């Protein structure tokens, strides 16, 4: 999925959680996360792909190293 879709879906998810909870502090936290995700949509790259691994977004671009990509030192 692309970055815009990812942030849009996450924002909707947290807005829904905020609606469903009765705990005021949790409601505030969920709304804050949802607003942060919504703000990220404005700067998200439509062409950048996001891969979810066990529900966690993993950056698959070559310019951002992470533990799922072998580092130069680990390459044969």
Beta strands, then each sheet from edge to edge (+ up, - down):
strand 1: 50-53
strand 2: 56-59
sheet 1: 1+ 2-
end
